[in-house]
Each structure stands twice: as structure tokens, then as C-alpha cells.
């Protein structure tokens, strides 16, 4: 998923100006061997707190964190534990509460099947619904069908079901972070699709953030008509990510997409009217980083140091 997103043309300019550190959860990488029988799988809290070891090993001082599903939950914990290392968080379909009764029951059944028979059709269906929402609600069913088929093939041939079971168990035992969001010291962007399975939990967590944090420091992006924003509307998410970064004074050299569209030749082939040229005095004046944000982004940009981007790669959302 992350590989496809970063390879999307809309991310080309951001990729040129930043380095992405992609972190796999233990045992969740493609074609991973079985974790040792005596291996204690870390809790969600431990996974979040231990991310600082990755930064220390790579000698990276500060990052912008991007995570999806369980990965978003993990990086939120990291940002609360290490506020000085995180400039901003982008949380896609982040769950802030503990697992509910029905969620626990469904996942217990799925875990039993993973243990007894490995990857199976009902588990595949559940994971697909978890990640992509209801197929029937999708606007572009043909495109989504291809994405889901690729995901199913990855589950069958690349994901270790025994390791996945242990990760699912850790996710189901997660502690509540909604009551701890006041510890976040960085700017946050919540992201969800209007048809995502966990849309309501994202809005609930965002509401809690608005109660505990400076309202100028937390935003929400909801993309209409999709369940999985990264797969179905990568260009929309990339544009919002750019606004988010430039709002913190980063990647200022990347052209704003809306500015590019307004300055391009229209569909009739007529170039835009020529605006007044700057005088030499105006040209010599220093120009700061600016942002032409969509309606949901109204805060003024501030200057900041550049940071790398840390993303996590869970299987569960």
C-alpha cells in the first residue's frame, strides 16, 4: 500500500525533498518466517515507545509521522511518548478506544481460524472489509476490485498467518489513547473516507482532540465516496499532505497543486492573462513559505525545521 502511494505521480515532488522511513511491525513483512515460540509480541504501547530506537539507530532527530489503522494508533503513542522528536502526525483511520465486545468476538474467531487452518476465505473477507469498507458502497468498483484482489493475493502468498494472529491479539488488547490525547504537542491531521468502516471512531477521536488540544493544531480530512483513501484517492491525500507539511513551514519549494491548475492553459488552449510583473524592489523583498489551503485548513503556516517522514506498515486497520 505505502509503496504504491509513494510511487504515485502526485508524490513525486515531495519524494524529492524528503526521506521516508518505512517500519514493519515484527513478523508482518512479506514472506516473514514464524516468530520464535518463546517470543513475546510487544504491546501497542511498547511498539509506539520503541520507535524512538529506529530514529536513534538512523541518527534522525525529528520526523513527521504517517500511519494507517493500527499503524496510526502506534505512531500516536510514539508522538505522546516522544513529543520532542515528532513535528506532526498524520493519522489515517486511527482508533482511540479499546476493542468493543463485537470487535473482540469477531477477532477471536478470526484468530482461531488463523491458528487452525491458516489464511482462509472468511478471514480474507474480514480483513478486506476492515481495510476497504463495504465494496458495494464504493464509487469506483472496478478500481477497488483490483486493489482488493492484490490485497487478497498478498494475504495468501506473502503474509505469515501465525505472525498475523499475534499482531491481531496485540491490537485487540490495545489500551485507550483517547483520554491521553492532551499529551500530543505536535500538529495532527486525522484522515478518513466517508465510507470507511471506522469513520465514526475517527470522528470520535477527533472530537476528543478538539476538546484537549489547540483547535488550530488539529484538522480532519474526510474524502467523500471512498473507504480507503490511500488506495482510492491517493492524489487527494497527497495534496492534503502537502498542505499539512507546508502549513508547518516544510517543503516550501513544492508548487501548490491549485496554484498550478490556475496558472495552466485552460482546456480551450487559451493561456491565462498576464499579471503585472514585480518591480525590482518587490523582487528583492524576502518571501516566506505560503499555503493556499482547502477550506478545512485555515491556520497560518509557521516556519520549522525539515523532518523525515516515518510511516508504519500494519496489516490490521
Number of C-alpha atoms within 10 A of each C-alpha: 11 15 8 10 17 17 11 13 12 18 18 13 14 19 13 10 15 14 13 16 17 14 16 15 17 16 21 23 18 13 12 14 13 13 16 10 6 6 7 9 18 15 18 23 20 13 20 22 19 15 20 19 10 13 17 10 8 10 9 14 13 21 24 23 27 23 26 29 21 27 30 28 28 27 30 31 24 25 27 21 19 18 16 13 20 26 23 27 27 25 26 26 31 28 27 24 16 16 17 9 8 9 11 15 12 12 19 16 13 22 22 12 17 20 16 10 10 17 22 14 10 12 19 18 13 15 19 20 17 19 22 24 22 15 17 8 13 20 15 13 13 9 12 19 13 11 16 19 12 13 17 19 13 14 21 16 12 15 21 23 24 20 22 26 20 21 25 20 16 18 21 18 14 20 15 14 19 18 13 15 22 16 17 23 18 18 22 24 20 21 26 29 25 19 23 26 20 20 19 15 16 24 19 15 21 23 14 17 23 17 12 16 18 12 12 13 16 21 20 19 20 20 19 14 17 25 31 26 26 22 19 22 17 19 17 14 22 21 17 20 18 23 24 23 22 25 25 23 20 22 20 20 12 14 13 17 16 13 11 10 10 10 12 13 13 11 7 6 8 9 11 11 8 6 6 6 8 9 8 8 7 10 10 9 8 6 8 11 15 18 23 16 20 12 6 11 19 13 15 14 20 13 14 13 10 17 23 19 19 22 23 23 21 22 21 16 25
